[in-house]
Amino acid sequence: MRPDAMSDRSAAVRVADPTAPFPGAPSPPAVSVSRVTQGLPGEGALWLWAVDRLARQLRRGRLTLVGPDGRARRYVGAEPGPEAEVVLRSPVAARRLLLGGAVGFGTGYVDGLWDTPDRTAVLSLALANDDRVSIAGLGSALGRLSHLLRHRRRANTRAGSRRNIAYHYDLGNAFYGAWLDPGMTYSAALWARPEDSLEEAQANKYRQMCRDLDLRPGRHVLEIGCGWGGFAEIAAREFGARVTGITLSREQLAYARARMARAGLADQVTLDLCDYRDVTGQYDAIASIEMVEAVGEAHWPAYFGTLAARLKPGGRVALQAITIEDARFEDYRRTPDFIQTHVFPGGMLPTKGHLRAGLAEAGLTVADERAFGLDYARTLDLWRAAFEAAWPDILASGAGFDDRFRRLWLYYLDYCKAGFAFGSIDVVQIRADRPV
């Protein structure tokens, strides 16, 4: 928590009807809340009062905060910015925010403690005021320590990496197939033309990386983190390259192998269940698409060292990676965020500087770089819409997904979209060469 995070800076914000008391004893929540202790009415009023004091620090944009009894307070920042509405279903939502920070706030949404007509607007408003009201910095010291210790227990050792990958990617191919594009690509698309479909933009991303790697018949490319086989299929079919792909997800491996067989590429593409640290041999080129985020900071040297060791002299490596702003990295490192806690255990975003430094320290020379964060925001928006459209079928699948799972994924997708749109995170493609 910032030292002055709860101080009264009411001059920075105009509160509609500032003399009106914030709702005290609340009505029952409008949605069912599981595993939550409601607390005493007096305690609830105290939490709501504390959130009111926090909201008064708003500098940019507008916030409408609706209490559990339906009464609204409006906060207007001195500067323009996003406009958002938060409906508190229970005072426990306020307690989650103040004691759990950004993770507690997000978990409160997942548990139905608060709602909004526009998740992206709420998250964008938080980012726009992050220098003024640090939600990430809120939370008790014990809560932050608990999140940090939990994150560190998920370290990406060989066994830990298998567990962490399975946690997210082994939800089932049918689940991902319900809302990803037909090519089953779960990474940022790259639009060459505004009118391109998501499937076309995903294929464009793969083709760009193949061109960066100078793939052609006779070349052998290693893909670290092959997913469901989208890159491997294009590299083999359109560019004539031989492909070796590795993954730690059994679900992905089974799908990708069947995909290559259907495409008649089984003799040209070899796919294995393998940790990147256990790869042998050398290759003309290496591709790795949004995999470094799952490596963990402690293992970055091993990852970049593997790229250099497995690349032939004169070879090329093409990375696609999600990065975090330099100014946010230290706070992010100290306090695991919502994604690390609930979605990608063991995950850690590097900065662009970390990528460049890691490649250089491994003896590789950066030759080209492109960032396209707004394309990722568009990708996520399309995924979220497809996820919502597919939800009735996902729910009816009998795979055990429930409404809490739905809210978790909607929050996760919009959380990421807001970050890319605001610029707090980015996605970058980097090509690096191994000297001859």
N, C-alpha and C positions, 0 to 999 in steps of 0.2 A: 504494500500500500504506500502511495506517495505520502510523505510526512504531512502534507496539508490537504490530503484528498477529501477529508470530511469537513474542512473549514467552510465558513459561510462567505461565498463570493457572489452574493446575489446581484452585485452590480453588473456581472457578466451576462446575466440572463433576465428576461422579463417573464414573470410568472403570472398567468391569467388568474385573477381573483386571489391574490397572495394572502388575504386574510382568512380565507376559508380553511377550516381544519381538514387535514388529510383524513380519509376514512379511517375510523377506529375499528370497532368490533365488526368484522366482516360477515357477510352472508356466506353460506356454504359454497364451496367451489362449483363453478358451472360445469366442470368436467371431473370425471373420477380421477383420483390421485392415489396411486399405489405406493405403499411403503413410505409414507410421509406422516410425521407427527405434526398436527396442526398447531399445537402450542396454545397458550392462553390468549384471550382477546387483547389484554393489555400488552402482552409481549408482541403480538402482531402489530398493534398500533405503533410500537416503538420501532420495529423494523421498517414499517412504511414511512415513518417520520425520517428515519436515517436515509432512505432512498430519496426522499424529497430533497434533503440537504445535498445529496450527491448530484441530483438532477439540476439543481440550481447553478452548478458550475458549467453547464452547457454554454459553449461559446459559438459554435457553428450549427446552423440548422434549427429544426423545430422538433419537439417531442411532445406527444400527447400521452399522458400516463393515466390509465383508467384503473381505479382501485377495485377491490373485490366486490364493493357494493354498487359499482357502476358509475360512481362520480369521477369526473375527469379533471385533471390539472394540465395546463399547457405551458410549456417552457419554450421561450423564443430566444435563441442566441443572438448576439450582437452582429454576427456575420452570417452570410448565406451558407446553406449546406443542405444535406438530406433532410427530408421530413418523414417522421416515423411515428407509429402508434404502438404502444405496448399495453396489453390488457392483463392485469394481474388477477389470476383466478384465486390466489391464496396469498396471505402474507408470507407464507413459507418461501415464495419466489424471491421476496426481498431478502430474506435471511440467506438463501442460497447464494445470491449475488454478493452480499456483503461478507459472508464467511468463505465462500468458495471462488470468488473472483469470476473470471471469464468462463472457467470450466463449470463452476456452480451455476452461472447464468444459463449456459447452454444445456446443462443437465436439467435445469428447471423447465426449459422448453420441452425437452424429450419426455419429462414426466407429466406434462400437461399443467404445470403450475402457472405458466403465462402463455399468452398467444399474441398474434399480430396478423393483420391482413397482408403484411409484406415483410418477410424475414430479411430479405436483402437490404431493405431500407433501414431496418433496425441495426444491422451489422455495419452498414456503411456509415450511419450516424455515429456509432461507437468508434469507428476508425477515424472519422473526421475530427473527433474530439479527444483522440487518444493522448495528445500532449497536455490536455486539460483535465480529463477524467480518465485515469488509467484503470479500466475494468480489469485488465490482466493483472495489475498490481494489487487489486483487492484480495481479500481472503486472509484468514488467520495464518500465522506462521506455521502452526501445526498442520493446517490443511495443505499449504504449499509444500511442506516437507513430505507429507504423505504422497502427494502427486509425484514429487521428484523421486522418492524411493521406489514407488511403483513403476515409474518409467525406467529407472536403472535396473530393476529386476528383469526387465524385458530386453536386456542387452542382446546384441546380435552376434552371439557366438554361433557356431554351426547349428547346435540344437535350438538355440533361441531364434535364429533366423527362420528355421523350419516352422516353429510354433507361430511366430509373428506373421509369416506369409499365409499360413493356413488359416489364421484367425480372420483375415480379410478376404483372401481370394478363394478359399474353399467353401464359400457360402453356396456354391453350386453354379454350374454353367447355365442352367435354366434361369436362375435369378438374373445374372448379368445379361443373358441373351434377351430378356424381356424388355430391356430399355437401352442397351447400347446400340450402336449402328449395326447394320448387317455384317460388317467386317469384324465385329467384336473387338473394337479398339478402346482401351481404357486409359487414354493419355490425351494430351492436348492436340486438337486438330489445328491445321495450318491452312488458312483460306488463301487461295490464289486469286479467286474472284468472289465478290460479295454474294453472288447468286448460287455459289456451290452448295450442295447438300452437305450434311455432316459426313456422310460416307465418302464423298468426293474429297472433302477437306482432310479427312484422315489418310486417304490414299496419297494425297499430295504431300503430306508430312513424311510418309515413308519414302516416296520418290525423291524428295529433297535430300533425305539422309543417304539414300543410295547414290545420288549424284555427288554428294560431299565425299563419300567413300570411294568414288571412282569405280563402282562395281561393274563388272563385265564378265563374260564367259572366261573361265579359267581362274578366277579369283575366289578365294575362300574367306568367308566372313563369319566371325563369331558374334552371336547375339547374346549378351548377358541380360537375362530377364526377357524371355521370348513371349510371355503372355499367351494369348490364344493363337499366335502364329501369323498375325497380319503382316508384319515386316518381312518375315521369312518367305511368305508366299510371293510378295511383290519382288523381293530381291532375287528369288529363284526364277519366277515365271517371266518377269519383264526385263530383268537385267542379266539373266543367265548365270548368276553366281551360285557357287556351292555354299550352303549355309549349315552351320552347327549352332543350335540354340539350346540354352539351358534355362531351367526354371526350378523353383522349389515347391511349386503348386502341383499336386497330383491331378487336380481337376483340370487345370490348364493344359498340362502335358497330354492327358488323354484326348482332350478336344483338339489340340493342335496336331497331334499325330494323325488323327482321323481326317482332319482337314487336308493335310498334305497328301494322304492317300486318295482322297476324293479328287484332288487337283492333279493327280498323276505326278507328284513331286517327291514321293517317298524316297526315290533313289538319289535325289539331289539335296534333300534336307534331312539332317539328323538332329533329333531332339532328345534331350536327356534330362533326368532329374539330377541336378548337380549344383553344388555350391560354387560360386565364382572362384573361391580360394582353392578349389580342387581341380580346376581346369588344367590340362596339360597341352603341350604343343604350341605352335606359333601360327599366326593367321595373317593374311594380307590386310585385313580390315577388322575392326571391332565396332559394333553398334551396341548402345545401352540406352534404352528409352525409359526415363523416369524410374530408374532402379536405384540410383545412388541415394535417394531419399530414404530407402529402407536399410541402408548400410549401417548407419550410426556413426557419430563423430569419432569414436575411438577406433573405428575400423576404416576410416577414410584412407590412411596411408596404405593399408593392405589392398584396398580396392584400386587405387590409382597405380600401385605397384604391380598389380595383376594386369592392368591394361598395358603397361609398358613391357612386362615380361612376356605376355602372350602375343605381342605385335611384332611382326617381322621388321627389320630395318627398312625404312622407306615406307612403312605401312601407315594407315590412317585410322583414327578413332573418331567416331561421331557420338556425342552425348546429347541427350535431351534431359533437362533437369529442372525441377521446380526450385526456385531460390527465394530467400528472404532478404529484406533490406538490411544493409549493414547496421543501421541505427537501431534495429529491433533485435539483432541477433543475441546480444548478451542477456536481455530479459527473457527471450525465448529459450535460451539454453538453461537458465536458472529455474524457469517455471514452465513445466510441460503444459501444452495447450489442449484445447478440446479434441483436436484431431489425434494427438498422441495418446490421450487418455482413453478415448472411446472408439477410434476408427482404425488407426495405424499404430499398433503397439510397436515400440522400438524405433519409430520414425524420427528423422532429424533432417531439417532442411539446411543445406549449406547456403552461403552467400555466393554471388558470382566470383568474388575474390577468393573464396575457398576453392572453388573449382579450378580457377586459373593457377593458383598456388599449388594445388595438389597435382595437377598435370605437370607443371614445371618441375616440381621436386622429384617426380618420377622420371624426368628426362624427356618429356614430350613437349613439343612446341605448338602453342596455340596459333592456328592459321586463320580461323574465321569464327564469327560469333553473331547470332541474331536472337533478339528477344521478341516475344509475341504474346505478352500477357493478356491483352484484350481478346485475342483469339481463344485463350483458355476460358475467359469469362463467358464468351459466347458458347463454347463447348459445354460448359457446366449448365448454362441456362437450358440448352437443348436436352441435356441428360435429365435435368430436374423435371422438365415438361414430360419427357418420355416415361420417367419413373412414375409420375403421378397418373399418367394415362394407363400404365400397365399395372398399377397397384391392385385393382380388383382381381386380376389374374394371378398376381404374386400371392395375394392373401388366400385365394382359393386353391393354391397349389398343394396345400397340406404340408409345406416344408417347415411350419412352425413360426413363421413371421407374424408379428402382431402389430398393433397400432403404435406401440412404443418404438419398435424397429422402424416403422414408417417415419415417425417424427425425427428419429435420430438421423436417418439418411437425408431427409429434406433439409434439416438444419446443416448437416455436413456439406451438402452440395451448395447451398446458398452461402454458407460461411466461406467456402473457397471462392465462389464467384465474387463475393464482395471484396475479398483480398486482392484478387487479380484486377478487378475494375478500379480499385483504389490505388493499387501499386505497392501495397505492403509486401506482396509476394509477386513473383514473375516466373515465366518459363523461358528457358534459353536453350538454343542448340549451339554447341561448340564443336568445332573440328580441330583436332590436334594431330600432329605428325610425329613419327619417330624418326630421328635423323638417320641417314644411311651410315 
